[in-house]
Amino acid sequence: MKQAEFVHTILPFKDRLYRIAKRYLVSSDEANDAVQEIFLKLWKGKKSLKKYRSAEAFAIVMTKNYCLDRLKSKQASNLKIVHSNYQNHDNLEARIEANDGVALVFKIMDTLPEQQKLILQLRDVEQFEFAEIAKMTDSNETAVRVTLSRARKNVRDQMVKQYNYGIQ
């Protein structure tokens, strides 16, 4: 695989890899570093990229694993999972309320089991299809749908508790 073919194949999903890395890591700098590291690893293994059905899915799995490794490493002991990509251009009050709601959803997502968190991120934030998510997670579409349903139910239940202030 020559450089032009590599760039044509890999570069189109750079932003998606960045968003996934940003979801796992604290800063934009950390996310950029993660994407650069993944691109470097992909470049070094460019000869074996053709054996994968989807280079994008492979890169996403690599990004997820790299970010989780960074979070587990000792030098990243001050990192935590955050997300702040949501923007609203309404008035100030609506923007603050929307940001609080999104922050709450992502705070709740942090409490989910790892598989639910990943599938919720890939489907609802990154907009992947069920078949693509199944390939990335080495499971079947039914399992992905069930996991997504459980994740959404957990988020919904915790949101209801939060907005009802514990009153049922």
C-alpha positions as CSV (number, residue, x, y, z in Angstrom):
1,M,0.0,0.0,0.0
2,K,1.5,3.3,-1.1
3,Q,1.2,6.6,0.8
4,A,-1.6,8.0,-1.4
5,E,-3.7,4.9,-1.1
6,F,-3.1,4.9,2.7
7,V,-4.2,8.5,3.0
8,H,-7.2,7.9,0.8
9,T,-8.2,4.9,2.9
10,I,-7.5,6.1,6.4
11,L,-7.8,9.9,6.4
12,P,-11.6,10.0,5.9
13,F,-12.3,8.7,9.4
14,K,-9.7,10.7,11.3
15,D,-12.4,12.9,12.8
16,R,-14.4,9.9,14.0
17,L,-11.3,8.4,15.7
18,Y,-10.7,11.8,17.3
19,R,-14.2,11.9,18.7
20,I,-13.9,8.4,20.1
21,A,-10.5,9.3,21.7
22,K,-12.0,12.5,23.0
23,R,-14.8,10.6,24.6
24,Y,-12.4,8.4,26.5
25,L,-9.6,10.9,27.3
26,V,-9.7,14.3,29.1
27,S,-8.1,16.8,26.7
28,S,-8.0,17.5,23.1
29,D,-4.3,17.2,23.2
30,E,-4.6,13.6,24.6
31,A,-7.1,12.8,21.9
32,N,-4.9,14.2,19.1
33,D,-2.0,12.2,20.5
34,A,-4.0,9.1,20.5
35,V,-5.1,9.6,16.9
36,Q,-1.6,10.2,15.8
37,E,-0.4,7.1,17.6
38,I,-3.1,5.0,15.9
39,F,-2.2,6.5,12.5
40,L,1.4,5.6,13.1
41,K,0.5,2.0,14.1
42,L,-1.7,1.8,11.0
43,W,1.1,3.1,8.8
44,K,3.6,0.6,10.2
45,G,1.1,-2.2,9.6
46,K,-0.2,-0.9,6.3
47,K,0.7,-4.2,4.5
48,S,-1.7,-6.2,6.6
49,L,-4.6,-3.6,6.4
50,K,-6.1,-5.3,3.3
51,K,-6.8,-8.5,5.2
52,Y,-9.4,-6.7,7.3
53,R,-12.9,-6.2,5.9
54,S,-13.1,-2.7,7.3
55,A,-10.1,-0.6,8.0
56,E,-12.3,1.9,9.7
57,A,-13.7,-0.7,12.2
58,F,-10.2,-1.9,12.8
59,A,-8.9,1.6,13.5
60,I,-11.8,2.3,15.8
61,V,-11.1,-0.8,17.9
62,M,-7.4,0.2,18.0
63,T,-8.4,3.6,19.2
64,K,-10.7,2.3,21.9
65,N,-8.0,-0.1,23.1
66,Y,-5.3,2.5,23.0
67,C,-7.4,4.9,25.0
68,L,-8.3,2.3,27.6
69,D,-4.6,1.4,27.9
70,R,-3.8,5.1,28.4
71,L,-6.5,5.4,31.1
72,K,-5.0,2.3,32.9
73,S,-1.4,3.5,32.7
74,K,0.3,5.1,35.6
75,Q,1.2,8.3,33.7
76,A,-2.5,8.8,32.9
77,S,-3.6,8.5,36.5
78,N,-5.1,12.0,36.3
79,L,-7.2,11.3,33.2
80,K,-10.9,10.5,33.3
81,I,-13.6,9.9,30.8
82,V,-15.3,13.2,29.7
83,H,-17.2,14.5,26.7
84,S,-18.0,18.1,25.7
85,N,-18.7,18.1,21.9
86,Y,-22.3,19.1,22.2
87,Q,-23.1,22.7,21.1
88,N,-26.4,24.7,21.1
89,H,-26.7,28.1,19.6
90,D,-30.0,29.2,21.4
91,N,-30.2,31.7,24.1
92,L,-27.9,31.5,27.2
93,E,-30.5,29.8,29.5
94,A,-31.3,27.1,26.9
95,R,-27.6,26.5,26.3
96,I,-26.9,26.1,30.0
97,E,-29.8,23.8,30.4
98,A,-28.8,21.7,27.4
99,N,-25.2,21.5,28.5
100,D,-26.3,20.4,32.0
101,G,-28.5,17.7,30.4
102,V,-25.8,16.5,28.1
103,A,-23.3,16.5,30.9
104,L,-25.7,14.5,33.0
105,V,-26.1,11.9,30.3
106,F,-22.4,11.5,29.9
107,K,-21.9,11.4,33.6
108,I,-24.5,8.6,33.7
109,M,-22.8,6.9,30.8
110,D,-19.6,6.8,32.9
111,T,-21.4,4.5,35.3
112,L,-22.5,2.0,32.7
113,P,-20.6,-1.3,32.1
114,E,-17.9,-0.9,29.5
115,Q,-19.7,-2.8,26.8
116,Q,-22.9,-0.7,27.2
117,K,-20.9,2.5,27.3
118,L,-19.0,1.6,24.1
119,I,-22.1,0.5,22.1
120,L,-24.1,3.6,23.3
121,Q,-21.2,5.8,22.1
122,L,-20.9,4.1,18.7
123,R,-24.6,4.0,18.0
124,D,-26.0,7.2,19.5
125,V,-23.0,9.5,19.2
126,E,-21.1,8.2,16.3
127,Q,-24.2,7.0,14.4
128,F,-22.8,3.6,13.3
129,E,-25.1,0.9,12.0
130,F,-25.8,-2.2,14.1
131,A,-23.9,-4.4,11.6
132,E,-20.8,-2.2,11.8
133,I,-21.0,-2.2,15.6
134,A,-21.3,-5.9,15.7
135,K,-18.2,-6.3,13.6
136,M,-16.2,-3.9,15.8
137,T,-17.2,-5.6,19.0
138,D,-17.0,-9.2,17.7
139,S,-20.6,-9.9,18.6
140,N,-23.9,-10.3,16.6
141,E,-26.5,-7.6,15.8
142,T,-29.0,-9.0,18.2
143,A,-26.5,-8.8,21.1
144,V,-25.7,-5.2,20.1
145,R,-29.4,-4.3,20.0
146,V,-30.0,-5.9,23.4
147,T,-26.9,-4.2,25.0
148,L,-28.0,-0.8,23.5
149,S,-31.5,-1.2,24.8
150,R,-30.2,-2.0,28.3
151,A,-27.8,1.0,28.2
152,R,-30.6,3.4,27.1
153,K,-32.9,2.0,29.8
154,N,-30.2,2.5,32.4
155,V,-29.6,6.1,31.3
156,R,-33.3,6.8,31.1
157,D,-34.0,5.4,34.6
158,Q,-31.1,7.4,36.1
159,M,-32.2,10.6,34.3
160,V,-35.8,10.1,35.6
161,K,-34.4,9.7,39.2
162,Q,-32.2,12.8,38.8
163,Y,-35.0,15.0,37.4
164,N,-37.5,13.8,40.0
165,Y,-34.9,14.4,42.7
166,G,-35.4,10.9,43.9
167,I,-39.2,11.3,44.3
168,Q,-41.1,8.4,42.7
